[in-house]
Structure formats: structure tokens, C-alpha cells
Amino acid sequence: MHPSAATVTGGNDPLRRGPAKKRGNYNCGRCGLPKKGHVCSSSLAAALPPRSDHRLRRALSFDDEEAEVTTPLPEAAGMELTEEDEEEEMVEVGGGLALPESCLAKVLRRLSLKELMGSALVCRGWRECVRRVWISADEIRVRVSQIGFVGSVLHKCANLARLSLIMESDADSTVLACVAFACPNLECLEISLTKNAVNRITGDELSRFVAEKRSLSVLKVSGCSNLGFLNINSASLSTLWLSDLYCISRMVLHCPNLKEISLSFIQKTNDSTDLVNMMDSLGRGCPSLRNIHIASALLCNDAVRALSDANIRGLRMLSLILGSRITDASVASIIACYTNLELLDLSGSSITDNGVGMICNALPRMLSTLRLALCPNITSSGIQFATAQLPLLTLMDCGMSICDYSCDDQHPQDSMIDIDEEASESRKYQRFLAKKPNSMHQKLLIKHECLKKLSLWGCSGLDALYLNCPKLVELNLNSCTNLHPERLLLQCPNLGNVHASGCQDMLIGAIRNQVLNEFTAVENQFSLKRLADGSKRVQLPRFPPQVLYEDEKRKRIRPTQCTLHLK
């Protein structure tokens, strides 16, 4: 590398500002012919020793490796390469050490935004590295306590594509204005709130922001209690998540490419949102929907029927939760129009075992995830029928569905909002009728080849449990207070996590015995064993100890990787 003229001093000639410029040889290093317009065909070039001025022929340094080059290189005769082409600029980092700019930029990317802004004040080299980090950033996640901080950061990130803001202060239209001005190519925006922050963005402001951002494809906003009216028109939007909605007077969606929508409403008695018109709008303006998630206490059979009439043919995942007025009639409407569902979530509904049977008969070869938590009218018979008729089922959630209300006065739907007095009285009467059969302890037997996750949290009415699921990796038995230790049998060799908080100590010991294999040696000495139905004990025959081969010993002493969670 030649030293630059600005750094070289000394010499006898005071008028000389630097060393004389040295050019490369104009003749071929192999055959000696002029290189201009010349293609060397000499086969003896490999045997020729390098010239004495080889280190000065910077433009011809690739001659020795020419046989390995597969792409043609441009003519470099008589050309000088600059220092930037050979070696990257070094930046001092302290202690007499220096790093290349690209290496320092990779280190600076690990800093927080405030630390990164402070690093730009160190020196000119650091400031250039920080500028390179800002320009190359395509995703930022930041906690915002002052709106002015957002504007000071975002205007430096010209290529920003994904932005996640955690608002510690109130969010209003100023946040949207800063994002719209500083991020012209934004594709994903997520705005979440901390505990004391309030979202004051109105529906008109949010609709205008979406209409102006032609490249926006993902929008997730929480705390949307002040929207009022919402009119979203976008051809690029594919994912829309709005939470904490309240009193939406009208919602108009025209998003032909929208694939996923999630609308979560606040549970208040005076919510005036018309879900029937909202379902009609989804069917007319969003024909490409695949995933729908709606959480509202206002969900009823009429709203589900309106969604079924929309006939969204590509729908694969449907989640309608907290709708206590959803009955088996809604199930019939769903399975009549949507026969390709892979996920169905009707948690918090009032469907019965008959509704579960309709789901199994209509979706035997498609459904892989079924969530029926907080459904008080479902018994263990319906759950067993679902696992027997759905061979592709991988996840099932039945939490708080099999409950013993004689021991616990709290009903799963007590946390939901009563819509009006008439519905409240009707629900109390139905609860009184359902109290007697549900108070009996129930047994659950599941044998499934594909089930991977099973949740039975809060099933206080469960007395006996038998599981034969080779692929089961996670089991939730939290608050299963009446599950008998001697009526528990887990034949799940791949079980990785078992949640058993709130269970009896004897039940936890039985789980340890079967899952962690802590007492297998003691168990083999027992001469009595209870039958599968738990009715009585029988005498076991005494067999002599079997002689195991080496392969069988290795298989049996293999340690399990299961973890028991008690908190």
C-alpha cells in the first residue's frame, strides 16, 4: 500500500510533495509482449520465477492466480488502485487499537437507541459508523417516553421496514404523523401500551394513516378504545390486529389482500358495537381472509350466522371466544360453510357434547387444533369423542370445562358480562339445571397418535385420567384438585413439560413416579394394583425377574427429559 502524500514528509528536495508515481510494467509478465490487446497463450508461465518488481505491480497481482479465476477481469494495465479499494478505513476504539468500520458497526448494532446516539459523539469515525447503522436498520423496537424522541430517531432510518413502539406515555396522532413522515417504506407497525399509557388515536386518524401508507402490510395497535368509527381501505394490508375496542359505531373494511384479522373488545355492559354489521363488512370487503379472531361478550348466534353467510372460502382458522350466547346452532352454521378449518376456538361458549359431535363429523380430516376452554356444558364424553374422531388433532384445550360446581360456587362464565337482565336470569336457571350432572366426578380416557399438547387446567370435576399419547410433549393439569393419584396413568414417553400447580401433594408424587421414574424400583415390588376404572385392587402374580439384554438395558436406563412445573 502506497503512503498518501499528506502523511509523508522529509527528503532533500523541499519542493517535492511526495514520492514519484510508479507505474506497472506495460509488457506481459509471461511472454514479454505488450499487454494492450494481448491474450497470453504461453504454457511455460508457471515455471517462470516472479519478477523482482512483483510487489510493485499492484494492478497485476492476480496474474499468479489467473488459472483459478472463472470470470473475466477488466484490463488493469496502467491503472492505480486507491487505498479504499484495497483496505477498509480503520477507526480507533481506544487503547491504541483500531477496528474496521464494518466490524465496529456490527458491535454498535447491539446497543440500545440511547447508547447508539451517545456513541455518535465520540469522534468522527464513530459518528460515521453510527450513521451506517442507522441507514442499514430495517427493524427497531423501542420504548417511548416522549414523542419527540420518536421523531429524532426515525428520520435517520431511511430504510426502516418494521417498527415496534412500546408507549410509556399517551399515544395520539403525533405518533402517526412522525412515523408517516420519517418512514416512507414502512411495512410493519406495532403500537403497544404500558400500564399507565392511554391510546388517544381516533378512527379517522388511523384510517388516514393506513390509506397514505401504500406499503404497509402489518398493523397491530392496542388500546383502541377511542376509535369510534373505523374505515380502513388498503390494498397492501395483510394483517390487522386491534385490541381493547369499545363502542364501535360502524366498521367498514375494504382490504382485498387481508389474510388475518384479530379484533378484541373490552368486556363492558354498555358496549354498543353491532357485530352483525361488522361480520357483513368482513365478508364484502375482505374476501381473502384465512384467519379470524374475535373476542367479545356480544358474540351470539346471529353474528355467527352473518359470518357464515359471508362465505369466506379460504378461511382456515376461526376463533370466536367469550361468546356465552353461542350455542350448537352456531356450530351448525359454521360447519355448513367452512369445511376446511384447521383451527377452531369456541372458548367461553355454551355448546354441548352434541356440538362437539357435529364438529367431529364435519371436520375429521382437517382439524388439528380445537380449543373448548370455559365451556361448562361439555363433559368428558364429548372430549373423548373428539379425540377419537379427529386423527390429525395436535392441540386440545379443555380448561375449566369439566368442573365440580358443588365444591366451588364460582362458575366459569361468572367472569363474563351479563348482556341484559333477561339473559342473566336465563343463564342462572340453566346453571342450576346443569349443576347436578356436572357435580359428579368424571373419568377421561384419551388414546391418540398425533396429540402433542393437552390442557386440562381447572378441571376440578375430573376424577380419573388415562393418557396413551406417544407424541404428547406438554400436559397442563393445574388446579385439578379432585384428580385421584391412584387413578392417574400417563403412557407418554415423549412428555417434556407437565404443569401441576395447585394439585394435591399425593397427585404430584404420582406424577413424579410415572413421568420422572423416581420410584420405579419401589413400584415393581407392589403386589396389589387398582383396576383401570378404579373400582378395586387385584392381586398381581409374582414373576421371577427377567434377564435383560444389553440393548434393552440401554433403552430402559435412558434418562427422561421431562420437567415438572409447580408454580
C-alpha positions in Angstrom: 0.0 0.0 0.0 1.4 3.4 -1.0 1.6 6.1 1.6 -0.5 9.1 0.9 1.1 12.5 0.1 -0.5 14.1 3.1 1.3 11.8 5.6 4.8 11.6 4.0 7.3 14.3 5.0 11.1 14.8 4.7 13.6 14.4 1.8 16.3 16.6 0.2 14.1 18.3 -2.3 12.0 20.9 -0.5 9.6 21.2 -3.5 8.8 17.5 -3.6 5.4 16.8 -2.0 5.5 13.0 -2.2 7.2 10.0 -3.8 7.3 9.7 -7.5 4.4 7.9 -9.1 5.3 4.3 -10.1 3.5 2.6 -12.9 3.2 -1.1 -13.6 5.0 -2.8 -16.5 3.4 -2.4 -19.9 4.7 -5.8 -21.1 3.2 -9.2 -20.3 4.8 -11.0 -17.3 4.7 -14.3 -19.2 5.8 -13.8 -22.7 7.2 -10.2 -22.7 4.8 -8.9 -25.4 2.9 -5.6 -24.9 -0.2 -6.2 -22.8 -2.6 -3.9 -24.8 -5.0 -6.1 -26.7 -2.9 -9.2 -25.9 -4.1 -12.6 -24.7 -1.2 -14.7 -23.4 -1.1 -18.3 -24.5 2.2 -19.3 -23.1 2.2 -22.7 -21.2 5.6 -22.1 -19.6 4.4 -19.2 -17.5 4.0 -21.4 -14.4 7.8 -22.2 -14.5 8.9 -18.6 -14.8 10.1 -17.1 -11.5 8.4 -13.9 -10.3 9.9 -10.6 -11.3 11.9 -8.6 -8.8 9.3 -5.8 -9.1 6.4 -8.1 -8.5 5.3 -6.4 -5.2 5.1 -3.1 -7.1 2.8 -4.5 -9.8 -0.3 -3.9 -7.8 -2.6 -4.0 -10.9 -1.1 -7.3 -11.9 -1.2 -9.1 -8.6 -3.9 -11.6 -9.9 -1.6 -12.9 -12.6 -0.3 -15.8 -10.4 -3.9 -17.0 -9.7 -5.2 -16.4 -13.2 -5.8 -20.1 -13.7 -8.3 -20.1 -10.8 -10.4 -17.1 -12.0 -13.6 -18.1 -13.7 -15.0 -14.7 -14.5 -13.1 -12.2 -16.8 -11.5 -9.3 -15.1 -11.2 -5.8 -16.6 -8.0 -4.5 -18.0 -5.9 -3.0 -15.3 -2.8 -2.0 -17.2 -1.5 1.4 -16.2 -4.2 1.9 -13.6 -3.7 2.7 -9.9 -6.0 1.4 -7.2 -6.9 3.7 -4.3 -6.5 2.8 -0.7 -10.3 2.4 -0.2 -10.3 -0.4 -2.8 -7.7 -2.4 -1.0 -8.3 -1.8 2.7 -11.2 -0.5 4.7 -10.8 2.6 6.8 -9.8 1.9 10.4 -11.5 3.5 13.4 -9.7 4.0 16.7 -11.5 2.3 19.6 -9.2 3.3 22.4 -6.0 1.9 24.0 -4.1 2.3 20.7 -6.4 -0.3 19.0 -8.4 0.2 15.8 -11.2 -1.8 14.1 -12.6 -1.7 10.5 -15.7 0.4 10.1 -17.8 -2.7 9.2 -16.7 -4.5 12.3 -17.4 -1.6 14.6 -20.8 -1.1 13.0 -21.7 -4.7 13.9 -20.7 -4.0 17.5 -22.8 -0.8 17.7 -25.9 -2.6 16.4 -26.1 -4.4 19.8 -26.5 -1.1 21.7 -29.8 0.5 22.7 -31.0 3.5 20.8 -29.9 6.0 23.6 -26.5 4.3 23.8 -26.2 4.4 20.0 -27.0 8.1 19.9 -24.3 8.7 22.6 -21.7 6.7 20.6 -22.1 9.2 17.7 -20.5 11.9 19.9 -17.2 10.1 20.5 -15.4 11.1 17.3 -15.8 11.5 13.6 -15.1 7.8 12.8 -17.7 6.6 15.3 -20.2 9.1 14.0 -19.8 7.6 10.5 -20.2 4.1 11.9 -23.4 5.1 13.7 -24.7 6.7 10.6 -24.1 3.5 8.7 -26.1 1.6 11.4 -29.0 4.0 11.1 -29.1 3.7 7.4 -28.9 -0.1 7.3 -31.5 -0.6 10.1 -34.7 -2.4 8.9 -36.3 -3.1 12.3 -36.5 -1.1 15.5 -38.1 -1.9 18.8 -38.1 1.0 21.3 -39.8 2.1 24.5 -41.1 5.7 24.0 -41.5 8.0 27.0 -41.5 11.2 24.9 -43.0 11.6 21.4 -40.1 13.9 20.4 -37.7 11.0 20.8 -39.5 9.1 18.1 -39.0 11.9 15.5 -35.4 12.4 16.4 -34.7 8.7 15.8 -36.9 7.7 12.9 -35.7 10.5 10.5 -32.2 8.8 10.4 -33.6 5.4 9.3 -34.5 5.8 5.7 -34.7 2.1 5.0 -36.8 1.2 8.1 -39.3 -1.6 7.3 -40.5 -2.8 10.7 -41.2 -0.6 13.7 -42.4 -1.6 17.2 -43.3 1.2 19.7 -43.9 0.5 23.4 -45.6 3.7 24.6 -44.9 4.7 28.1 -46.7 8.0 27.6 -50.1 8.7 25.9 -50.2 8.0 22.2 -52.0 10.4 19.8 -52.0 11.5 16.2 -48.5 13.0 16.6 -47.0 9.5 16.8 -48.7 8.5 13.5 -47.5 11.8 11.9 -43.9 11.1 12.9 -44.0 7.6 11.6 -45.7 8.6 8.3 -43.1 11.4 7.6 -39.9 9.6 8.7 -40.6 6.0 7.3 -41.9 6.1 3.7 -41.2 2.4 3.2 -42.7 1.1 6.4 -44.2 -2.4 6.1 -45.0 -3.4 9.7 -46.1 -1.1 12.6 -46.9 -2.3 16.1 -48.0 0.1 18.9 -48.5 -1.3 22.4 -49.1 0.4 25.7 -47.7 0.1 29.2 -49.9 0.1 32.3 -50.4 3.8 32.7 -50.4 4.9 29.0 -53.6 5.7 27.0 -54.2 5.5 23.3 -56.0 8.6 22.1 -55.8 7.8 18.4 -59.2 8.2 16.7 -60.7 6.1 13.9 -60.3 8.9 11.3 -56.6 9.4 12.1 -55.9 5.7 11.9 -57.8 5.3 8.7 -56.0 8.2 7.1 -52.6 6.8 8.2 -53.4 3.4 6.6 -54.6 5.0 3.4 -51.4 7.0 3.0 -49.0 4.2 3.7 -49.2 2.3 0.4 -46.5 -0.3 1.5 -48.0 -1.1 5.0 -48.8 -4.8 5.3 -48.9 -5.4 9.1 -50.7 -3.2 11.6 -51.0 -4.0 15.3 -52.5 -1.5 17.7 -53.6 -1.9 21.3 -55.7 0.3 23.5 -58.1 1.2 20.7 -61.0 2.3 23.0 -61.3 5.8 21.3 -61.7 4.8 17.7 -65.4 5.2 17.4 -65.8 4.9 13.7 -63.3 2.9 11.6 -63.0 2.9 7.8 -59.9 1.1 6.6 -59.2 1.0 2.9 -55.8 -0.6 1.8 -54.7 -2.8 -1.0 -51.4 -3.8 0.7 -52.6 -4.6 4.3 -52.4 -8.3 5.0 -52.6 -8.5 8.9 -54.7 -6.3 11.2 -54.7 -6.6 15.0 -56.8 -4.2 17.1 -57.3 -4.8 20.8 -59.4 -3.1 23.6 -62.1 -2.0 21.1 -65.1 -0.3 22.6 -68.4 1.1 21.2 -67.5 0.9 17.5 -70.4 2.7 15.8 -69.5 1.4 12.4 -66.7 -0.5 10.9 -66.0 -0.6 7.1 -63.1 -2.7 5.9 -62.1 -2.8 2.2 -58.8 -4.8 2.2 -58.8 -7.3 -0.7 -55.5 -8.8 0.4 -56.2 -9.0 4.1 -55.2 -12.5 5.3 -55.5 -12.2 9.1 -57.7 -10.1 11.4 -57.9 -10.0 15.2 -60.5 -7.8 17.0 -60.6 -7.9 20.8 -63.3 -5.9 22.6 -63.4 -4.7 26.2 -65.9 -6.6 28.3 -68.3 -3.8 29.4 -72.1 -3.9 29.8 -72.8 -0.8 27.8 -70.8 -1.7 24.7 -72.9 -0.7 21.6 -70.9 -2.4 18.9 -73.0 -4.1 16.2 -71.2 -7.3 15.5 -73.7 -8.4 12.8 -72.9 -5.5 10.5 -69.2 -5.9 11.3 -69.4 -9.6 10.1 -71.1 -8.5 6.9 -68.4 -5.9 6.3 -65.7 -8.6 6.6 -67.4 -10.8 4.0 -67.9 -8.0 1.5 -64.5 -6.2 1.8 -62.1 -8.9 2.8 -62.6 -12.0 0.6 -59.0 -13.3 1.1 -59.3 -13.8 4.9 -57.7 -17.0 6.2 -57.5 -16.3 10.0 -60.3 -14.6 12.0 -60.1 -14.0 15.8 -62.8 -12.1 17.6 -63.1 -11.8 21.4 -66.3 -10.2 22.6 -69.1 -10.9 25.1 -71.5 -9.7 22.4 -71.0 -12.7 20.2 -74.2 -14.5 19.5 -75.8 -16.9 17.0 -76.9 -14.0 14.8 -73.3 -12.7 14.5 -72.0 -16.2 13.7 -74.8 -16.7 11.1 -73.8 -13.4 9.5 -70.2 -14.6 9.3 -71.3 -17.9 7.8 -73.4 -16.1 5.1 -70.2 -14.1 4.1 -68.9 -17.4 2.7 -65.1 -16.7 3.0 -63.9 -19.7 1.1 -60.3 -19.5 2.1 -60.9 -19.5 5.9 -58.6 -21.9 7.8 -58.6 -20.6 11.4 -61.7 -19.3 13.2 -61.6 -18.1 16.8 -64.8 -16.8 18.4 -64.2 -16.6 22.2 -66.1 -15.2 25.2 -69.4 -15.5 23.4 -71.6 -17.1 26.1 -74.7 -16.9 23.8 -73.0 -19.1 21.1 -74.8 -22.4 21.1 -75.0 -25.6 18.9 -76.9 -23.6 16.3 -73.8 -21.5 15.7 -71.8 -24.7 15.3 -74.2 -25.9 12.6 -73.8 -22.6 10.7 -70.0 -22.8 10.9 -69.6 -26.4 9.6 -72.2 -25.8 6.9 -70.0 -23.1 5.2 -66.4 -23.7 6.4 -65.4 -27.3 5.9 -61.6 -26.7 5.6 -61.0 -25.3 9.1 -57.7 -26.3 10.6 -58.2 -24.4 13.9 -61.5 -23.8 15.8 -61.7 -21.9 19.0 -65.1 -21.6 20.7 -63.8 -21.0 24.3 -66.4 -19.4 26.6 -69.3 -20.6 24.5 -72.4 -22.6 25.6 -72.0 -25.5 23.2 -72.7 -29.0 24.4 -71.5 -32.5 23.5 -73.8 -32.5 20.5 -72.0 -29.5 19.1 -68.7 -31.3 19.6 -70.0 -34.3 17.7 -71.1 -32.1 14.8 -67.6 -30.6 14.7 -66.0 -34.0 14.6 -68.3 -35.3 11.9 -67.8 -32.3 9.6 -64.0 -31.8 10.1 -62.5 -35.3 10.6 -59.6 -34.9 8.1 -58.8 -31.2 8.5 -59.0 -30.0 12.1 -55.7 -30.0 14.0 -56.4 -27.5 16.9 -59.5 -27.5 19.0 -60.0 -25.1 21.9 -63.1 -25.6 24.1 -62.0 -23.9 27.4 -64.6 -22.4 29.7 -67.4 -24.4 28.1 -69.5 -25.6 31.1 -71.9 -27.8 29.1 -69.2 -30.1 27.8 -68.4 -33.3 29.6 -65.6 -35.8 29.4 -67.7 -37.9 26.9 -67.6 -35.1 24.4 -63.8 -34.7 24.8 -63.2 -38.4 24.4 -65.3 -38.5 21.3 -63.4 -35.5 19.8 -60.0 -37.2 20.4 -61.3 -40.5 18.9 -62.8 -38.9 15.7 -60.1 -36.3 14.9 -57.0 -38.2 13.9 -55.0 -35.1 13.0 -55.6 -33.3 16.3 -52.3 -32.0 17.7 -53.6 -29.4 20.3 -56.7 -29.5 22.6 -57.6 -27.1 25.3 -60.5 -28.1 27.7 -59.6 -25.9 30.6 -62.3 -25.1 33.2 -64.8 -27.2 31.1 -65.1 -30.2 33.5 -65.7 -28.5 36.8 -67.2 -29.5 40.1 -69.6 -26.7 40.9 -70.8 -28.4 44.1 -67.4 -27.7 45.7 -66.8 -24.3 44.0 -69.5 -21.8 43.7 -67.7 -19.9 41.1 -68.9 -20.6 37.6 -66.6 -20.3 34.5 -68.9 -17.8 33.0 -69.1 -15.6 36.1 -66.2 -13.6 34.9 -68.2 -12.7 31.7 -70.5 -9.8 31.3 -74.3 -10.3 31.5 -75.8 -8.7 28.4 -79.2 -7.9 29.9 -81.3 -8.9 32.9 -83.3 -11.5 30.9 -80.2 -13.2 29.7 -78.9 -13.2 33.2 -81.9 -14.9 34.6 -81.9 -17.5 31.8 -78.3 -18.2 32.5 -78.9 -18.7 36.2 -81.7 -21.2 35.5 -79.5 -23.1 33.0 -76.7 -23.2 35.5 -79.0 -24.6 38.2 -80.1 -27.4 35.9 -76.5 -28.1 34.8 -75.2 -28.2 38.4 -76.4 -31.6 39.3 -74.9 -33.7 36.5 -71.7 -31.8 36.3 -71.1 -32.1 40.1 -70.4 -35.9 39.6 -66.8 -36.8 39.1 -65.9 -37.8 35.6 -63.3 -40.0 34.0 -61.3 -39.2 30.9 -59.5 -41.7 28.7 -57.6 -40.5 25.7 -55.6 -42.6 23.2 -54.3 -40.6 20.3 -51.3 -41.0 18.0 -50.8 -37.3 17.0 -51.8 -35.3 20.0 -48.9 -33.1 21.2 -50.4 -30.6 23.7 -53.3 -31.2 26.1 -54.6 -28.6 28.5 -57.0 -29.7 31.4 -56.3 -26.7 33.7 -59.0 -26.1 36.3 -60.9 -29.4 35.6 -61.9 -29.9 39.2 -64.6 -32.4 38.2 -62.0 -34.8 36.8 -61.5 -37.9 39.0 -59.6 -40.3 36.8 -57.2 -39.7 33.8 -55.7 -42.2 31.4 -53.5 -41.0 28.6 -51.9 -43.0 25.9 -50.3 -40.4 23.6 -46.9 -41.3 22.2 -46.3 -37.8 20.8 -47.6 -35.8 23.7 -44.9 -33.2 24.8 -46.9 -30.9 27.1 -49.6 -31.6 29.7 -51.4 -29.0 31.8 -53.0 -30.3 35.0 -53.1 -27.0 37.0 -55.8 -26.9 39.7 -57.1 -30.4 39.0 -57.9 -30.7 42.7 -60.1 -33.8 42.6 -57.9 -36.0 40.4 -57.1 -39.2 42.3 -53.4 -40.2 42.4 -54.2 -43.9 42.0 -56.4 -43.2 39.0 -53.8 -41.4 37.0 -51.9 -43.3 34.3 -49.6 -41.5 31.8 -48.2 -43.5 29.0 -46.5 -40.7 27.2 -42.8 -41.5 26.5 -42.0 -38.1 24.9 -43.6 -35.9 27.6 -41.4 -32.9 28.1 -43.4 -30.5 30.4 -46.1 -31.2 33.0 -47.8 -28.3 34.8 -49.2 -29.3 38.2 -49.5 -26.2 40.3 -52.4 -26.2 42.7 -52.6 -30.0 42.8 -52.5 -32.3 45.8 -49.2 -33.5 47.1 -50.1 -37.1 46.5 -51.0 -36.3 42.9 -47.7 -34.6 42.4 -45.9 -37.6 43.8 -47.8 -39.9 41.4 -46.8 -37.7 38.5 -43.2 -37.8 39.6 -43.4 -41.5 39.9 -44.8 -42.0 36.3 -43.0 -39.2 34.5 -39.7 -38.8 36.2 -39.3 -42.5 37.0 -38.1 -41.7 40.6 -39.8 -44.7 42.2 -39.8 -47.4 39.6 -37.8 -49.8 41.7 -40.4 -49.5 44.6 -43.3 -49.8 42.2 -42.2 -53.1 40.9 -42.4 -54.5 44.5 -46.1 -53.8 44.9 -48.3 -56.9 44.9 -51.6 -55.0 44.5 -52.8 -52.8 41.7 -56.0 -51.0 41.1 -58.1 -51.7 38.0 -58.4 -49.1 35.2 -61.8 -48.0 36.3 -60.6 -47.5 39.9 -63.1 -49.9 41.4 -60.9 -52.3 43.3 -57.5 -53.7 43.8 -56.4 -57.1 42.4 -53.6 -59.4 43.4 -50.7 -59.4 40.9 -48.9 -62.7 40.0 -45.3 -62.9 41.1 -42.9 -63.4 38.2 -39.2 -64.0 38.5 -37.0 -61.1 37.4 -36.4 -61.2 33.7 -32.9 -61.2 32.3 -32.4 -58.1 30.0 -30.1 -58.0 27.1 -27.7 -55.1 26.7 -29.9 -53.3 24.1 -32.9 -53.5 26.4 -30.9 -52.2 29.4 -29.7 -49.2 27.4 -33.3 -48.4 26.4 -34.6 -48.7 30.0 -31.9 -46.6 31.7 -32.3 -43.8 29.3 -33.0 -40.7 31.4 -36.1 -38.7 30.7 -36.1 -35.0 29.8 -39.4 -34.2 31.4 -39.8 -31.1 33.5 -42.4 -30.8 36.3 -43.7 -27.2 36.8 -45.2 -26.5 40.2 -45.5 -22.7 40.1 
